[in-house]
Amino acid sequence: MSLFWRIFGLNALVLGAATALLLWAPVTVSVPVLLTEAVILVGGLAVMLVANAALLRVGLAPLERLTREMTTVDLLRPGQRLPVPGSGGVAELIRTFNDMLDRLEAERATSSARALSAQESERRRVAQELHDEVGQSMTAVLLGLKRAADRAPEPLRAELQQAQEITRSSLDEVRRLARRLRPGVLEDLGLASALTSLSDDFATHTGLTVRRRLDADLPALDRQTELVLYRVAQEGLTNAARHAEATRVDLALRRVPEGVALSVEDDGRGVGVAREGAGIRGMRERALLSGASLDITRGRDGGTRVTLTVPSAGRPA
C-alpha cells in the first residue's frame, strides 16, 4: 500500500467511526447549543484527534526509522541497513535508501583505495628522496666535519665535533623518518619483523614500554593487507604516545577464526567522548579498504584498545 492510501485509510477510519457515533448515538444538538452538548462534541473531537494521531504514528513509524538512520549513517561503518517492512510505498522508499547506501559504500571504497594508493606512492617518493638526496648530503657534511675536526686546533676541534654529533643525530632522524614513510622491512622480511622493528623504534624514541605478542602461525596475507595492518599499528602507537598519556602499550597480532586480529592497547586516559580525529578516520579508511572491521573500545586498564580484524583471504585494493 502506498503512503498516500495508508494515510487516507487511517483518516477514513477515524472519520467513519465519528460519523457512526453521530448517526446511532442518542445525541442531539440544540439551537442554541447547550453546555452539555458542547462538552460532548468537544470531547468527541478530542477523542477523534487522539485516535488519528495514534494511528498516524503507527503508520509513519517506518519513515521515522528511516529518518534516524539517515542522520546516523557512516560510510566508514558499512553494513547499516533498515529492514524492509513488506511492500508498498514506504517499503520501496526504504529499499531505495538501502540500495543508495550500497552504491555509496562501493564508491567510497573505490575512492579510498585510489587515495590511499596515491598516498603510499607519495610516501615512497618522499622516503626515497630523503634517503638518496638529503641522507647523502648530510653524510657528505658529516665526513667534511670529521676531516675539518681532525685538522683543527683544540678549541675549534671541540666545536666541530659538537657540530658533527648534531649532524649525526639529524641524519639518524632523517633515516628514521624515511623508514616510517616507507617500511622497507615489511617488504623484505614480512609483517612480524616489520612490527617488531616498529615497536622497538617506538619504544626507543618515546620511552614507553611496548609489550609484543606476535603469533607465528599466521595465515597467508596479501601485500596490501599486510600494509593495512602495519599502518594501523603505526597509527595506534602514535596515538598512544601523543594523546593517551600512557606509560605502556601492548601490541598483539593473533590468529583468530575470522582471520587475523591486530590489537594496540594502552594504559592511558581512555577514549573519552572526544570526536574521532584524522588518525582514527584514516584507520577506518584502511579497514574499509581491506574488508576488515575496526573497533575502538576501553582497555582493561582504562586506556584505549584498537582492534582490527582482517579476513584471512584479505581483499586486495
N, C-alpha and C positions, 0 to 999 in steps of 0.2 A: 504494500500500500504506500502511495506517495505521501510526502509530508503534508501536502495540501489536503488530501482526503482524510488523513489522520486527524488533523486539527478540525476540519469540518465535521467529521463524525463525532468528535468529543463535544463540540459546541452543540451539535444537533441533539445529542443525548441529554445534555443539561436542559436545553430549551424544551425538548419534548416532555421531560419529567415535570418541568414547571407548568407547561400547558395542561398536562393531565391533572395536576393538582387543582388548577383553576377550574377545570371542567367538572371534576367529580367531588371536590371538597365542598362542604357546606359553608361556603364563604360568599358573602355579598358585599358590594361596595355601594355605599350611600352617597348622595349628593346633598349637602357637603359631606366629605369623608369624616367618619367618626374616628376618635382616637384609637380605639381597639382595632378598627380595620386598618388604620395606618401602621400600627405596630405589627400586625400580621403581615402586611405587604412588605414592609421594610425587612422584617425577619426572613421572609421567603427570599427576598433579593439577596440578603447576606448569605443564606444557605446556598443559593444558586451560584454566587460568586466564589464561595469557598470550594464547592464541588467542582466548578470549572477550573479553578487554579490547581487543585489536586490532580485532576485528570490531565491537564496540560503538562504538569511537572513529570508525570509518568510518561506521557507521550514524547516529550522532548528530552528525556534523560539521555538517550544516545548522543544527542547534539552537545549536551553539557560534557559528557565524557570526551567527545572529540575536541572540544574547546580546551579542556585541561591538558589533553595530550599534545595539542598544538603549541601550548605555551611552555611545555617542559621537554619537548623532544630535543635530543642532542645527537647530531650525526656522528660524533665520536663515540657514542654508546649505541651501536647498531642493534637491531632486533626489536625495538619498541614498536609494537603493533596493537591495534584495537581489535577486539573480537567483532565479527560482523553478525548483527542480530537478524537472521532470517533474510528476507528480501524486501524490496521497496525502495523508496527514495532515500531514506536515512541510511539503509544498508549500502546502497550504491554510493552515497557520499563517503561513508567510512571506507569502503573498498577502494574508491578512487584516492583517498588520502593515503591508505597503506601502499598503493601502487606508486604514488608520488614519492613516498619515503624510500621505496626500493630503488627508484631511479636516482634519487639524490644521494643515497648511500653509495651506489655504484659509481656515480660521477665523482663523489668526494674521494673514494678510494683510488680512483684512477688519477685524479689531480694530485692527491697526496703522494702517490708513487712517483709521479713526474717531479714534484717539488723536492722530495727527499733524495731522489736520484741526482737532481741538479745540485743539491746541497752537498752530497757526498763527493761529487765531481769537483766542486769548488774547494772543498776541504783538501782533497788530494792535490789540487793545483797549488794551493797556498802552502801546504806542507812541503811540497817539492821545492818551491821557491825558497822557503825558509832553510831547507836543508842544503840546497845547491848554491844559492846566492848569498843569503845572509850568513849561513853557517860557515861557508868557505871564506867570506870576507873577514868574519870575526876570527877565524883560525889564523888567517894571514896577519891580522893585527896582533894576535896573541904571540905569534912567532917573532914579529918585529919588536914587540915589547921585551921579549926574552933576550933577543940579541942586544938591544939597547941597554938592558939592565946588566948584562954580563960585561959591557964595556964602560959603564958609567961609574963615576966615583961614588963613594959610600953614601953621602947624604942623598944624592939623586937616585941611587940604586934602590933604596927603600921605597921611595915614591913610585918608581917604575914597577917594582914588584907588587905594590899595592894595586896599581892600575892593572897589572897582569891578573891578579886574583879577581878583581871586579869583572874584567873581560871574560875570564874563565867561567865565572858564575853566570854571566849573561849568556854565554854560549851554551852552557848546560840548560838554562831556562828555555832558550830557543829550541834546542833539541827536544826538550820535554813537550813544548807546545806542538812541535811537529808530530811527535808520537801521538798526542791526544787528537790531533786533526786527522791523522792517517795511521790507524793501528796496524803497523806492518807485522806485528807479532800475530795478529788474528789471521792474516793472510798466509803467513809462513808456518806457524805452529798450531793453529787451531784455537777454538774458543776457550778451553780450560786454561791454556797457557796465557792467553790474552787477558783473561780475568785475573789470573794470578799476578801478572805484571801490573795491571791496572790498580789492583788493591794495594800492592807493595808501594807503588809510586804515590798513591793517595795517602797511605799511612805516613810515608816519609815527609811529604810536603805539608800535611795538615796537623800531624801529631796525634791523630785519632787512632784508636785501636781497631783494627779490622780483623774479624774472625771469619775464616772461609770454610765452606763445606761444598766441595765440588764432587759430584758423583762421577765415577769412572765409566759406568756402563750406560752412557747417554745414547739415545737413538741418533741415527744419521740426520743431519740438518743441512739444508742448502745454505749457500753463502749469504744470501740476503737475510735469512732468518738468524744466522749467527751474528750478522752485523746489527740487527734489531736488538738482540739480547745484549750485545756489548754496549750499544748506545744507551739502552735503558739502565743498565748497571752503572754506566758512567754518569748519567744524569741523576740517578738516585744517590750515588756517593757525593756528587757535587751539592745536591740539595741538603744532604745531611751536614755537610761542612759549612755551608753558607747560612742556612736558615734554621736548622733544628737545635742549635746549641747542644750538640751531642758530644759524648766522650767515647762512645763505642758504636761500631757498625757491624752488623752480621750480614755477610754476603753468602748466599746459598744458590746452588744450581743443582736441581734434583730431577730425577726421572719420576714421572707420575703417570697414572693410567691414560691421561689425555695426551701426554707427550713429554714436554719439558717445562719445568716451573723455575723461574728465577725470582728470588726474593732479596730485597735490600731493606733491612730493619735497623733503626737506630734507637737510642735510649734518650732522645731529646724531648722537646716540649710537645710533640704530637702535631696532628694535622690541624686541630682547632677549627675555626669557622671561616678562615680566610679563603678568598676566591682562588681558584686554580690559576697559576701563573703560566708564563710561556713554557717553562720547563716541563710541567706536568702535561700541558696540552701537546707539547712535542712528543712526549712518551705515548700519549693516546693516539696520536697520528701514526707513530711507528707500529703500535699494537694493531691498529686497523689495517695497516699495510700488510702485515704478516698473518692476518686472520686470527690474532691472539686476543685474549681477554686481560685487561689491566684492572687491578683492584688496589685501591689506596685506603688503608684502614689504620686503626690504632694498634700499635705493637704491644707486646707482652709487658714491657716496662714503661708504658705510657708514651712511647715515641711514635714514629710513623713507620708503617710497613707497606712497601710497594711490592706487589706480586704480579708477575707477568707469566701467564700460562700459554705456551705455544703448542699447537698441534705438531705431532712428531713429523708429519709429512712436510710441514712448512709450506705456505703458499707463496710462490715466488711473485715478485713485483711485475 
